[in-house]
Amino acid sequence: MDGNDERDLVRRGYDALSYHYRSDDADDGQYGPWLAGLHGRLPASAAVLDLGCGCGVPVARFLADAGHHVTGVDISDVQIERARRLVPTGTFLRADASQLQLPPASLDAVVCLYALIHLPLADQPRLIESIATWLRPGGWLLATVGTSAWTGTEDNWLGGPATMWWSHADAATYRSWLHQAGLAIIAEDFIPEGSSGHTLFWARRPPS
C-alpha cells in the first residue's frame, strides 16, 4: 500500500466505527488523569491542538470545559461532524495531520493520543518536528506512541465491518525523534493494552 491507501483505510475505518469506538457520553476513562495533568501545566485560556481528535470526547471536551481554546483535527468526516456537535466551543478541521500547516509558536500544547500511529512511519518524525515549531517556548506535547515496532492491519476491527491500519516504531525511536525535534522528554510511561501496550510521552519545548 502507498500512503494514500493507508490513510484511506484509517479514514474509512473511523467513519464506519465512530460510534462503536466511543459513544457521545463516554467518560474520560484513562485519559482523565493525563488531561488533568496537562490542564495543571497550562496557562489560563491556553491554545491547544488535539491531533486525531476523533469525536471530541474526551480530550477536546475536557479542555474546552476547562476554559481552553481547542482546535481539533481528524481525517474522518464522521468524527469531525460529531466533534462539532459534542464540543460546540471548539474548532474542528477535517484534515490529514501530516499536511497541517500552522503558525510557529502559536500553541501552548499539542495532544496526540493514539493518532500518530495511524500515519505512515516516514511521516511521523516530520510531524513531530512540525509540532515542535508550533509550540510556544515552554509548550507541551502529550502523545501516545508505539512501544515496539509493528506495522499491520486488523480486519473486522472492534468487531465491526471495517479494517484498521497502524504503523509504529519502538519507544527508543520515538525518544530520538522527540530529541531531534528539540523537545525535552519530561516523563515517559508504559500504558498496557492486552498483551502489549503503548508509550505515553510528556515532552516540552524548552522555555526561552
MDTraj code that builds the backbone (N, CA, C; nanometers):
import mdtraj as md
import numpy as np

residues = "MET ASP GLY ASN ASP GLU ARG ASP LEU VAL ARG ARG GLY TYR ASP ALA LEU SER TYR HIS TYR ARG SER ASP ASP ALA ASP ASP GLY GLN TYR GLY PRO TRP LEU ALA GLY LEU HIS GLY ARG LEU PRO ALA SER ALA ALA VAL LEU ASP LEU GLY CYS GLY CYS GLY VAL PRO VAL ALA ARG PHE LEU ALA ASP ALA GLY HIS HIS VAL THR GLY VAL ASP ILE SER ASP VAL GLN ILE GLU ARG ALA ARG ARG LEU VAL PRO THR GLY THR PHE LEU ARG ALA ASP ALA SER GLN LEU GLN LEU PRO PRO ALA SER LEU ASP ALA VAL VAL CYS LEU TYR ALA LEU ILE HIS LEU PRO LEU ALA ASP GLN PRO ARG LEU ILE GLU SER ILE ALA THR TRP LEU ARG PRO GLY GLY TRP LEU LEU ALA THR VAL GLY THR SER ALA TRP THR GLY THR GLU ASP ASN TRP LEU GLY GLY PRO ALA THR MET TRP TRP SER HIS ALA ASP ALA ALA THR TYR ARG SER TRP LEU HIS GLN ALA GLY LEU ALA ILE ILE ALA GLU ASP PHE ILE PRO GLU GLY SER SER GLY HIS THR LEU PHE TRP ALA ARG ARG PRO PRO SER".split()
xyz = np.array([
    [0.0846, -0.1203, 0.0000],
    [0.0000, 0.0000, 0.0000],
    [0.0876, 0.1245, 0.0000],
    [0.0427, 0.2262, -0.0702],
    [0.1099, 0.3556, -0.0551],
    [0.0392, 0.4339, 0.0550],
    [0.0948, 0.5522, 0.0861],
    [0.0421, 0.6296, 0.1970],
    [-0.1046, 0.6642, 0.1828],
    [-0.1494, 0.6881, 0.0587],
    [-0.2898, 0.7242, 0.0386],
    [-0.3826, 0.6079, 0.0697],
    [-0.3407, 0.4863, 0.0323],
    [-0.4213, 0.3679, 0.0640],
    [-0.4343, 0.3515, 0.2151],
    [-0.3218, 0.3712, 0.2860],
    [-0.3215, 0.3543, 0.4311],
    [-0.4111, 0.4586, 0.4968],
    [-0.3982, 0.5835, 0.4536],
    [-0.4819, 0.6902, 0.5091],
    [-0.6301, 0.6616, 0.4829],
    [-0.6593, 0.6058, 0.3657],
    [-0.7993, 0.5777, 0.3316],
    [-0.8556, 0.4671, 0.4215],
    [-0.7732, 0.3671, 0.4530],
    [-0.8176, 0.2626, 0.5456],
    [-0.8522, 0.3225, 0.6818],
    [-0.7661, 0.4116, 0.7295],
    [-0.7895, 0.4745, 0.8604],
    [-0.9163, 0.5592, 0.8558],
    [-0.9293, 0.6411, 0.7512],
    [-1.0462, 0.7294, 0.7402],
    [-1.1746, 0.6479, 0.7337],
    [-1.1764, 0.5462, 0.6461],
    [-1.2980, 0.4660, 0.6300],
    [-1.3292, 0.3866, 0.7567],
    [-1.2234, 0.3409, 0.8255],
    [-1.2439, 0.2664, 0.9491],
    [-1.3127, 0.3505, 1.0550],
    [-1.2658, 0.4734, 1.0741],
    [-1.3276, 0.5588, 1.1757],
    [-1.4632, 0.6120, 1.1302],
    [-1.4799, 0.6354, 1.0005],
    [-1.6134, 0.6729, 0.9522],
    [-1.7145, 0.5636, 0.9860],
    [-1.6752, 0.4378, 0.9659],
    [-1.7680, 0.3261, 0.9852],
    [-1.7919, 0.2949, 1.1328],
    [-1.6899, 0.3147, 1.2171],
    [-1.6967, 0.2645, 1.3546],
    [-1.6875, 0.3752, 1.4590],
    [-1.7152, 0.4980, 1.4179],
    [-1.7024, 0.6116, 1.5096],
    [-1.7798, 0.5888, 1.6395],
    [-1.9056, 0.5538, 1.6286],
    [-1.9892, 0.5375, 1.7485],
    [-1.9505, 0.4123, 1.8268],
    [-1.9035, 0.3115, 1.7549],
    [-1.8594, 0.1893, 1.8216],
    [-1.7315, 0.2162, 1.9011],
    [-1.6475, 0.3017, 1.8480],
    [-1.5190, 0.3338, 1.9121],
    [-1.5406, 0.4153, 2.0388],
    [-1.6304, 0.5152, 2.0322],
    [-1.6573, 0.5960, 2.1513],
    [-1.7950, 0.6589, 2.1412],
    [-1.8751, 0.6415, 2.2462],
    [-2.0103, 0.6959, 2.2473],
    [-2.0084, 0.8454, 2.2789],
    [-2.1207, 0.9125, 2.2489],
    [-2.1316, 1.0558, 2.2751],
    [-2.1057, 1.0890, 2.4218],
    [-2.1531, 1.0028, 2.5115],
    [-2.1468, 1.0324, 2.6543],
    [-2.0368, 0.9542, 2.7260],
    [-1.9352, 0.9102, 2.6520],
    [-1.8247, 0.8360, 2.7136],
    [-1.7567, 0.9208, 2.8209],
    [-1.7116, 0.8537, 2.9277],
    [-1.6410, 0.9289, 3.0315],
    [-1.4946, 0.9478, 2.9917],
    [-1.4184, 1.0153, 3.0778],
    [-1.2789, 1.0469, 3.0438],
    [-1.1894, 0.9238, 3.0491],
    [-1.2308, 0.8211, 3.1230],
    [-1.1551, 0.6971, 3.1288],
    [-1.0095, 0.7195, 3.1678],
    [-0.9193, 0.6422, 3.1051],
    [-0.7772, 0.6525, 3.1386],
    [-0.7192, 0.7886, 3.1001],
    [-0.7883, 0.8598, 3.0112],
    [-0.7398, 0.9918, 2.9696],
    [-0.7522, 1.0950, 3.0821],
    [-0.8444, 1.0715, 3.1772],
    [-0.8745, 1.1712, 3.2783],
    [-0.7532, 1.2253, 3.3521],
    [-0.6703, 1.1374, 3.4124],
    [-0.5529, 1.1870, 3.4837],
    [-0.4531, 1.2586, 3.3924],
    [-0.4395, 1.2107, 3.2686],
    [-0.3476, 1.2774, 3.1754],
    [-0.3954, 1.4193, 3.1465],
    [-0.5254, 1.4336, 3.1205],
    [-0.5800, 1.5645, 3.0859],
    [-0.5772, 1.6593, 3.2054],
    [-0.6038, 1.6062, 3.3239],
    [-0.5939, 1.6893, 3.4436],
    [-0.4499, 1.7361, 3.4634],
    [-0.3545, 1.6471, 3.4375],
    [-0.2141, 1.6843, 3.4479],
    [-0.1756, 1.7911, 3.3475],
    [-0.2281, 1.7797, 3.2262],
    [-0.1992, 1.8810, 3.1250],
    [-0.2614, 2.0146, 3.1638],
    [-0.3867, 2.0123, 3.2068],
    [-0.4544, 2.1354, 3.2475],
    [-0.3745, 2.2070, 3.3567],
    [-0.3186, 2.1306, 3.4492],
    [-0.2404, 2.1891, 3.5569],
    [-0.1106, 2.2532, 3.5113],
    [-0.0645, 2.2160, 3.3920],
    [0.0598, 2.2706, 3.3383],
    [0.0360, 2.3902, 3.2452],
    [-0.0893, 2.4156, 3.2100],
    [-0.1198, 2.5159, 3.1090],
    [-0.1579, 2.6498, 3.1703],
    [-0.1306, 2.7597, 3.0974],
    [-0.1850, 2.8888, 3.1396],
    [-0.3360, 2.8917, 3.1184],
    [-0.4034, 2.9869, 3.1787],
    [-0.5474, 3.0021, 3.1569],
    [-0.5740, 3.0330, 3.0106],
    [-0.6864, 2.9825, 2.9592],
    [-0.7286, 3.0090, 2.8204],
    [-0.6180, 2.9747, 2.7204],
    [-0.5542, 2.8599, 2.7402],
    [-0.4445, 2.8184, 2.6527],
    [-0.4963, 2.7782, 2.5153],
    [-0.4081, 2.7884, 2.4168],
    [-0.4365, 2.7407, 2.2811],
    [-0.3836, 2.5987, 2.2685],
    [-0.4751, 2.5030, 2.2449],
    [-0.4387, 2.3614, 2.2428],
    [-0.4865, 2.2981, 2.1121],
    [-0.3999, 2.2185, 2.0513],
    [-0.4341, 2.1420, 1.9314],
    [-0.4516, 1.9965, 1.9694],
    [-0.5658, 1.9391, 1.9342],
    [-0.5946, 1.7970, 1.9554],
    [-0.5815, 1.7275, 1.8202],
    [-0.4674, 1.6630, 1.7986],
    [-0.4387, 1.5968, 1.6707],
    [-0.4946, 1.4556, 1.6737],
    [-0.5817, 1.4249, 1.5788],
    [-0.6531, 1.2979, 1.5829],
    [-0.7606, 1.3050, 1.6889],
    [-0.8406, 1.4113, 1.6816],
    [-0.9353, 1.4449, 1.7890],
    [-1.0538, 1.3508, 1.7972],
    [-1.0758, 1.2693, 1.6940],
    [-1.1916, 1.1818, 1.6950],
    [-1.3201, 1.2616, 1.7086],
    [-1.4114, 1.2121, 1.7918],
    [-1.5417, 1.2776, 1.8078],
    [-1.5363, 1.3923, 1.9091],
    [-1.4164, 1.4275, 1.9549],
    [-1.4025, 1.5365, 2.0506],
    [-1.4111, 1.4933, 2.1955],
    [-1.4431, 1.3656, 2.2179],
    [-1.4568, 1.3098, 2.3522],
    [-1.3461, 1.2062, 2.3724],
    [-1.2681, 1.2181, 2.4819],
    [-1.2855, 1.3161, 2.5894],
    [-1.1942, 1.4375, 2.5825],
    [-1.0914, 1.4375, 2.4946],
    [-0.9842, 1.5379, 2.5058],
    [-1.0360, 1.6794, 2.4849],
    [-1.0945, 1.7050, 2.3671],
    [-1.1406, 1.8412, 2.3369],
    [-1.2482, 1.8852, 2.4360],
    [-1.3384, 1.7930, 2.4712],
    [-1.4440, 1.8261, 2.5666],
    [-1.3857, 1.8691, 2.7007],
    [-1.2923, 1.7924, 2.7530],
    [-1.2306, 1.8223, 2.8821],
    [-1.1622, 1.9586, 2.8779],
    [-1.0810, 1.9817, 2.7746],
    [-1.0024, 2.1052, 2.7686],
    [-1.0903, 2.2271, 2.7435],
    [-1.1930, 2.2109, 2.6595],
    [-1.2856, 2.3227, 2.6361],
    [-1.3625, 2.3557, 2.7636],
    [-1.4064, 2.2526, 2.8357],
    [-1.4774, 2.2749, 2.9616],
    [-1.3876, 2.3427, 3.0648],
    [-1.2561, 2.3221, 3.0526],
    [-1.1607, 2.3835, 3.1452],
    [-1.1248, 2.5265, 3.1028],
    [-1.1856, 2.5748, 2.9948],
    [-1.1662, 2.7131, 2.9540],
    [-1.0587, 2.7368, 2.8505],
    [-1.0082, 2.6286, 2.7905],
    [-0.9031, 2.6444, 2.6902],
    [-0.9618, 2.6572, 2.5493],
    [-0.8827, 2.7121, 2.4593],
    [-0.9216, 2.7293, 2.3196],
    [-0.8696, 2.6080, 2.2411],
    [-0.9599, 2.5207, 2.2022],
    [-0.9215, 2.3924, 2.1451],
    [-0.9508, 2.3889, 1.9957],
    [-0.8507, 2.3449, 1.9198],
    [-0.8683, 2.3133, 1.7783],
    [-0.8442, 2.1643, 1.7610],
    [-0.9390, 2.0950, 1.6989],
    [-0.9254, 1.9522, 1.6756],
    [-0.9113, 1.9227, 1.5273],
    [-0.8260, 1.8261, 1.4960],
    [-0.8038, 1.7844, 1.3572],
    [-0.8198, 1.6333, 1.3490],
    [-0.8949, 1.5871, 1.2503],
    [-0.9120, 1.4436, 1.2302],
    [-0.9362, 1.4173, 1.0819],
    [-0.8993, 1.2979, 1.0372],
    [-0.9128, 1.2631, 0.8957],
    [-1.0535, 1.2128, 0.8613],
    [-1.1332, 1.1823, 0.9650],
    [-1.2658, 1.1228, 0.9442],
    [-1.3754, 1.2294, 0.9439],
    [-1.4544, 1.2323, 0.8383],
    [-1.5676, 1.3261, 0.8310],
    [-1.6686, 1.3006, 0.9424],
    [-1.6966, 1.1737, 0.9698],
    [-1.7946, 1.1404, 1.0730],
    [-1.7464, 1.1887, 1.2096],
    [-1.6200, 1.1658, 1.2385],
    [-1.5655, 1.2090, 1.3675],
    [-1.5726, 1.3615, 1.3823],
    [-1.5385, 1.4331, 1.2772],
    [-1.5399, 1.5797, 1.2841],
    [-1.6826, 1.6320, 1.2999],
    [-1.7773, 1.5739, 1.2285],
    [-1.9177, 1.6151, 1.2445],
    [-1.9639, 1.5963, 1.3886],
    [-1.9266, 1.4833, 1.4479],
    [-1.9640, 1.4592, 1.5873],
    [-1.8949, 1.5569, 1.6814],
    [-1.7674, 1.5827, 1.6585],
    [-1.6930, 1.6740, 1.7460],
    [-1.7546, 1.8137, 1.7455],
    [-1.7960, 1.8601, 1.6283],
    [-1.8579, 1.9932, 1.6203],
    [-1.9876, 1.9981, 1.7005],
    [-2.0565, 1.8866, 1.7047],
    [-2.1819, 1.8812, 1.7803],
    [-2.1577, 1.8650, 1.9302],
    [-2.0599, 1.7815, 1.9653],
    [-2.0377, 1.7481, 2.1052],
    [-1.9561, 1.8530, 2.1802],
    [-1.8721, 1.9272, 2.1072],
    [-1.7878, 2.0304, 2.1698],
    [-1.8081, 2.1601, 2.0919],
    [-1.9222, 2.2256, 2.1090],
    [-1.9562, 2.3403, 2.0243],
    [-1.8625, 2.4594, 2.0392],
    [-1.7878, 2.4677, 2.1490],
    [-1.6956, 2.5809, 2.1649],
    [-1.5600, 2.5556, 2.1005],
    [-1.5367, 2.4324, 2.0519],
    [-1.4111, 2.4015, 1.9849],
    [-1.4173, 2.4340, 1.8369],
    [-1.3014, 2.4315, 1.7734],
    [-1.2888, 2.4483, 1.6284],
    [-1.2358, 2.3172, 1.5716],
    [-1.3057, 2.2602, 1.4728],
    [-1.2683, 2.1283, 1.4237],
    [-1.2500, 2.1285, 1.2728],
    [-1.1391, 2.0681, 1.2295],
    [-1.0996, 2.0669, 1.0888],
    [-1.0830, 1.9233, 1.0423],
    [-1.1427, 1.8912, 0.9268],
    [-1.1198, 1.7610, 0.8660],
    [-0.9950, 1.7736, 0.7806],
    [-0.8864, 1.7104, 0.8243],
    [-0.7583, 1.7262, 0.7540],
    [-0.6670, 1.6089, 0.7882],
    [-0.5690, 1.5900, 0.7030],
    [-0.4614, 1.4935, 0.7259],
    [-0.3574, 1.5626, 0.8136],
    [-0.3326, 1.5085, 0.9305],
    [-0.2416, 1.5734, 1.0260],
    [-0.1038, 1.5985, 0.9658],
    [-0.0589, 1.5092, 0.8782],
    [0.0760, 1.5236, 0.8222],
    [0.0855, 1.6385, 0.7218],
    [-0.0294, 1.6895, 0.6769],
    [-0.0296, 1.8001, 0.5812],
    [-0.0618, 1.9337, 0.6488],
    [-0.0796, 1.9327, 0.7781],
    [-0.1221, 2.0513, 0.8506],
    [-0.0121, 2.1572, 0.8531],
    [-0.0517, 2.2823, 0.8334],
    [0.0414, 2.3944, 0.8412],
    [-0.0150, 2.4974, 0.9378],
    [0.0608, 2.5288, 1.0407],
    [0.0185, 2.6234, 1.1431],
    [0.1297, 2.7235, 1.1700],
    [0.0958, 2.8400, 1.2238],
    [0.1990, 2.9413, 1.2509],
    [0.2960, 2.8937, 1.3591],
    [0.4234, 2.9286, 1.3471],
    [0.5195, 2.8933, 1.4518],
    [0.4806, 2.9556, 1.5857],
    [0.5124, 2.8840, 1.6923],
    [0.4952, 2.9334, 1.8293],
    [0.3536, 2.9863, 1.8540],
    [0.2540, 2.9119, 1.8047],
    [0.1139, 2.9558, 1.8178],
    [0.0337, 2.8734, 1.9176],
    [0.0946, 2.7689, 1.9758],
    [0.0195, 2.6769, 2.0616],
    [0.0879, 2.6595, 2.1973],
    [0.0051, 2.6454, 2.2990],
    [0.0563, 2.6145, 2.4327],
    [0.0710, 2.4642, 2.4537],
    [-0.0034, 2.3850, 2.3785],
    [0.0067, 2.2397, 2.3920],
    [-0.0482, 2.1725, 2.2676],
    [0.0048, 2.0537, 2.2402],
    [-0.0481, 1.9635, 2.1384],
    [-0.0736, 1.8297, 2.2058],
    [-0.1938, 1.7766, 2.1871],
    [-0.2304, 1.6444, 2.2375],
    [-0.2472, 1.5525, 2.1165],
    [-0.1826, 1.4368, 2.1216],
    [-0.1898, 1.3431, 2.0086],
    [-0.1965, 1.2016, 2.0664],
    [-0.3173, 1.1584, 2.1025],
    [-0.3362, 1.0310, 2.1699],
    [-0.3870, 0.9250, 2.0726],
    [-0.3099, 0.8190, 2.0571],
    [-0.3455, 0.7053, 1.9708],
    [-0.3737, 0.7498, 1.8270],
    [-0.3021, 0.8525, 1.7808],
    [-0.3255, 0.9059, 1.6463],
    [-0.1996, 0.9032, 1.5599],
    [-0.0844, 0.9367, 1.6178],
    [0.0397, 0.9375, 1.5402],
    [0.0635, 0.8022, 1.4746],
    [0.0247, 0.6954, 1.5443],
    [0.0497, 0.5587, 1.4965],
    [-0.0436, 0.5172, 1.3834],
    [-0.1338, 0.6066, 1.3408],
    [-0.2146, 0.5818, 1.2211],
    [-0.1542, 0.6482, 1.0973],
    [-0.0368, 0.7102, 1.1127],
    [0.0298, 0.7739, 0.9987],
    [0.1404, 0.6833, 0.9468],
    [0.1692, 0.6906, 0.8152],
    [0.2851, 0.6178, 0.7641],
    [0.4107, 0.6561, 0.8428],
    [0.4958, 0.5586, 0.8694],
    [0.6112, 0.5788, 0.9561],
    [0.6990, 0.6956, 0.9113],
    [0.7170, 0.7100, 0.7798],
    [0.8030, 0.8172, 0.7304],
    [0.7486, 0.9557, 0.7632],
    [0.6168, 0.9663, 0.7808],
    [0.5557, 1.0965, 0.8113],
    [0.5679, 1.1334, 0.9590],
    [0.5921, 1.0356, 1.0444],
    [0.5829, 1.0610, 1.1878],
    [0.6925, 1.1538, 1.2416],
    [0.8216, 1.1322, 1.2085],
    [0.9221, 1.2264, 1.2603],
    [0.9039, 1.3671, 1.2052],
    [0.8556, 1.3779, 1.0813],
    [0.8316, 1.5115, 1.0241],
    [0.7198, 1.5832, 1.0991],
    [0.6158, 1.5084, 1.1368],
    [0.5066, 1.5705, 1.2119],
    [0.5543, 1.6128, 1.3504],
    [0.6364, 1.5316, 1.4141],
    [0.6911, 1.5697, 1.5448],
    [0.7738, 1.6973, 1.5329],
    [0.8507, 1.7089, 1.4259],
    [0.9279, 1.8322, 1.4040],
    [0.8350, 1.9517, 1.3847],
    [0.7255, 1.9326, 1.3113],
    [0.6290, 2.0415, 1.2927],
    [0.5670, 2.0815, 1.4259],
    [0.5283, 1.9827, 1.5051],
    [0.4686, 2.0103, 1.6365],
    [0.5628, 2.0958, 1.7204],
    [0.6914, 2.0615, 1.7174],
    [0.7891, 2.1372, 1.7961],
    [0.7929, 2.2837, 1.7543],
    [0.7753, 2.3103, 1.6249],
    [0.7763, 2.4500, 1.5791],
    [0.6470, 2.5218, 1.6147],
    [0.5345, 2.4466, 1.6207],
    [0.4061, 2.5110, 1.6525],
    [0.3969, 2.5494, 1.7995],
    [0.4718, 2.4796, 1.8842],
    [0.4651, 2.5067, 2.0276],
    [0.5378, 2.6362, 2.0629],
    [0.4787, 2.7101, 2.1546],
    [0.5474, 2.8240, 2.2124],
    [0.6582, 2.7731, 2.3051],
    [0.7603, 2.8541, 2.3328],
    [0.8588, 2.8135, 2.4330],
    [0.7879, 2.7766, 2.5637],
    [0.8224, 2.6597, 2.6173],
    [0.7553, 2.6094, 2.7364],
    [0.6299, 2.5293, 2.7073],
    [0.5909, 2.5189, 2.5799],
    [0.4700, 2.4453, 2.5422],
    [0.4885, 2.2946, 2.5535],
    [0.3764, 2.2252, 2.5650],
    [0.3762, 2.0814, 2.5949],
    [0.3248, 1.9965, 2.4787],
    [0.3844, 1.8778, 2.4645],
    [0.3300, 1.7716, 2.3800],
    [0.2970, 1.6533, 2.4694],
    [0.1719, 1.6094, 2.4628],
    [0.1263, 1.4877, 2.5299],
    [0.0884, 1.3890, 2.4212],
    [0.1605, 1.2778, 2.4116],
    [0.1394, 1.1870, 2.2991],
    [0.1533, 1.0423, 2.3416],
    [0.0680, 0.9559, 2.2835],
    [0.0860, 0.8118, 2.2952],
    [0.1386, 0.7597, 2.1623],
    [0.2394, 0.6738, 2.1716],
    [0.3049, 0.6178, 2.0527],
    [0.3263, 0.4677, 2.0761],
    [0.3968, 0.4065, 1.9842],
    [0.4244, 0.2646, 1.9978],
    [0.5271, 0.2363, 2.1061],
    [0.5257, 0.1136, 2.1548],
    [0.6298, 0.0652, 2.2456],
    [0.7254, -0.0260, 2.1710],
    [0.6713, -0.1103, 2.0836],
    [0.7536, -0.1948, 1.9966],
    [0.7150, -0.1678, 1.8518],
    [0.8079, -0.1927, 1.7611],
    [0.7853, -0.1637, 1.6195],
    [0.6882, -0.2643, 1.5597],
    [0.5891, -0.2135, 1.4891],
    [0.4908, -0.3006, 1.4233],
    [0.4122, -0.2190, 1.3218],
    [0.3880, -0.2789, 1.2069],
    [0.3002, -0.2201, 1.1053],
    [0.2064, -0.3300, 1.0571],
    [0.0779, -0.2990, 1.0509],
    [-0.0147, -0.4009, 1.0029],
    [-0.1588, -0.3568, 1.0107],
    [-0.2466, -0.4491, 0.9733],
    [-0.3897, -0.4215, 0.9713],
    [-0.4632, -0.5210, 1.0601],
    [-0.5859, -0.4851, 1.0947],
    [-0.6752, -0.5761, 1.1655],
    [-0.8108, -0.5719, 1.0971],
    [-0.8515, -0.6861, 1.0411],
    [-0.9834, -0.6956, 0.9799],
    [-1.0903, -0.7023, 1.0885],
    [-1.2108, -0.6599, 1.0524],
    [-1.3236, -0.6625, 1.1480],
    [-1.2849, -0.5979, 1.2811],
    [-1.2197, -0.4831, 1.2681],
    [-1.1728, -0.4094, 1.3863],
    [-1.2899, -0.3784, 1.4791],
    [-1.2683, -0.4003, 1.6086],
    [-1.3701, -0.3771, 1.7115],
    [-1.4982, -0.4565, 1.6857],
    [-1.4835, -0.5659, 1.6103],
    [-1.5987, -0.6493, 1.5808],
    [-1.6902, -0.5935, 1.4733],
    [-1.6464, -0.4900, 1.4041],
    [-1.7285, -0.4258, 1.3014],
    [-1.6867, -0.4644, 1.1610],
    [-1.7403, -0.3943, 1.0604],
    [-1.7180, -0.4331, 0.9215],
    [-1.5915, -0.3760, 0.8589],
    [-1.5144, -0.2963, 0.9335],
    [-1.4035, -0.2231, 0.8729],
    [-1.2674, -0.2814, 0.9125],
    [-1.1684, -0.2520, 0.8286],
    [-1.0293, -0.2873, 0.8550],
    [-0.9567, -0.1622, 0.9041],
    [-0.8698, -0.1787, 1.0062],
    [-0.7919, -0.0653, 1.0552],
    [-0.6435, -0.0928, 1.0328],
    [-0.5675, 0.0160, 1.0230],
    [-0.4234, 0.0082, 0.9916],
    [-0.3439, 0.0930, 1.0890],
    [-0.2302, 0.0406, 1.1313],
    [-0.1386, 0.1137, 1.2198],
    [0.0050, 0.0948, 1.1732],
    [0.0908, 0.1879, 1.2153],
    [0.2343, 0.1722, 1.1941],
    [0.3074, 0.2449, 1.3064],
    [0.3868, 0.1711, 1.3829],
    [0.4623, 0.2407, 1.4858],
    [0.6034, 0.1865, 1.5003],
    [0.6909, 0.2784, 1.5402],
    [0.8281, 0.2441, 1.5741],
    [0.8327, 0.2006, 1.7200],
    [0.9528, 0.1700, 1.7709],
    [0.9639, 0.1371, 1.9125],
    [0.9862, 0.2648, 1.9937],
    [0.9755, 0.2504, 2.1253],
    [0.9812, 0.3674, 2.2130],
    [1.1146, 0.4415, 2.1992],
    [1.2240, 0.3672, 2.1827],
    [1.3549, 0.4318, 2.1705],
    [1.3610, 0.5214, 2.0467],
    [1.2987, 0.4773, 1.9387],
    [1.2971, 0.5583, 1.8164],
    [1.2164, 0.6856, 1.8379],
    [1.1000, 0.6745, 1.9019],
    [1.0223, 0.7961, 1.9312],
    [1.1005, 0.8896, 2.0228],
    [1.1716, 0.8326, 2.1179],
    [1.2552, 0.9138, 2.2065],
    [1.3551, 0.9953, 2.1245],
    [1.4200, 0.9303, 2.0287],
    [1.5196, 1.0001, 1.9467],
    [1.4543, 1.1039, 1.8567],
    [1.3357, 1.0739, 1.8027],
    [1.2663, 1.1724, 1.7188],
    [1.2280, 1.2963, 1.7985],
    [1.1826, 1.2772, 1.9229],
    [1.1473, 1.3918, 2.0076],
    [1.2707, 1.4768, 2.0354],
    [1.3818, 1.4112, 2.0688],
    [1.5053, 1.4860, 2.0950],
    [1.5529, 1.5609, 1.9705],
    [1.5459, 1.4929, 1.8552],
    [1.5908, 1.5569, 1.7308],
    [1.5067, 1.6790, 1.6958],
    [1.3806, 1.6785, 1.7381],
    [1.2915, 1.7919, 1.7127],
    [1.3147, 1.9062, 1.8117],
    [1.4026, 1.8829, 1.9099],
    [1.4323, 1.9873, 2.0069],
    [1.3411, 1.9874, 2.1275],
    [1.2683, 1.8769, 2.1480],
    [1.1779, 1.8671, 2.2623],
    [1.2454, 1.7915, 2.3763],
    [1.2236, 1.8375, 2.4970],
    [1.2771, 1.7706, 2.6156],
    [1.1722, 1.6736, 2.6693],
    [1.2102, 1.5482, 2.6895],
    [1.1182, 1.4487, 2.7450],
    [1.1167, 1.4652, 2.8969],
    [0.9991, 1.4969, 2.9486],
    [0.9842, 1.5208, 3.0923],
    [0.9424, 1.3931, 3.1642],
    [0.8604, 1.3122, 3.0994],
    [0.8169, 1.1862, 3.1597],
    [0.7799, 1.0883, 3.0494],
    [0.7918, 0.9590, 3.0820],
    [0.7587, 0.8511, 2.9884],
    [0.6963, 0.7380, 3.0681],
    [0.5805, 0.6899, 3.0226],
    [0.5104, 0.5830, 3.0934],
    [0.4658, 0.4759, 2.9948],
    [0.4633, 0.3515, 3.0415],
    [0.4090, 0.2412, 2.9626],
    [0.2614, 0.2253, 2.9953],
    [0.1777, 0.2225, 2.8913],
    [0.0337, 0.2075, 2.9074],
    [-0.0046, 0.0696, 2.8553],
    [-0.0308, -0.0269, 2.9437],
    [-0.0592, -0.1630, 2.8968],
    [-0.1911, -0.1727, 2.8215],
    [-0.1914, -0.2591, 2.7240],
    [-0.3145, -0.2879, 2.6486],
    [-0.3050, -0.4301, 2.5948],
    [-0.3884, -0.5167, 2.6481],
    [-0.3821, -0.6563, 2.6065],
    [-0.2453, -0.7155, 2.6380],
    [-0.1850, -0.7809, 2.5409],
    [-0.0541, -0.8431, 2.5619],
    [0.0601, -0.7478, 2.5324],
    [0.0281, -0.6258, 2.4904],
    [0.1313, -0.5276, 2.4580],
    [0.0947, -0.3950, 2.5253],
    [0.1120, -0.2851, 2.4523],
    [0.0766, -0.1560, 2.5090],
    [0.1358, -0.0416, 2.4301],
    [0.1224, 0.0773, 2.4833],
    [0.1715, 0.1987, 2.4189],
    [0.2609, 0.2740, 2.5162],
    [0.3311, 0.3730, 2.4632],
    [0.4162, 0.4589, 2.5446],
    [0.3566, 0.5988, 2.5464],
    [0.3433, 0.6546, 2.6668],
    [0.2931, 0.7908, 2.6846],
    [0.4114, 0.8822, 2.7124],
    [0.4265, 0.9844, 2.6304],
    [0.5330, 1.0824, 2.6491],
    [0.4762, 1.2177, 2.6894],
    [0.5395, 1.2776, 2.7887],
    [0.5242, 1.4189, 2.8182],
    [0.6514, 1.4870, 2.7701],
    [0.6420, 1.5700, 2.6685],
    [0.7588, 1.6384, 2.6147],
    [0.7317, 1.7887, 2.6107],
    [0.8388, 1.8666, 2.6171],
    [0.8228, 2.0108, 2.6278],
    [0.9231, 2.0836, 2.5397],
    [0.8764, 2.1889, 2.4756],
    [0.9693, 2.2790, 2.4092],
    [1.0362, 2.3632, 2.5181],
    [1.1669, 2.3619, 2.5250],
    [1.2331, 2.4328, 2.6341],
    [1.1933, 2.5800, 2.6392],
    [1.1706, 2.6323, 2.7599],
    [1.1402, 2.7754, 2.7714],
    [1.2585, 2.8577, 2.7185],
    [1.2280, 2.9692, 2.6575],
    [1.3366, 3.0521, 2.6026],
    [1.4005, 3.1335, 2.7129],
])
top = md.Topology()
chain = top.add_chain()
for i, resn in enumerate(residues, 1):
    res = top.add_residue(resn, chain, resSeq=i)
    for name in ("N", "CA", "C"):
        top.add_atom(name, md.element.get_by_symbol(name[0]), res)
traj = md.Trajectory(xyz[None], top)
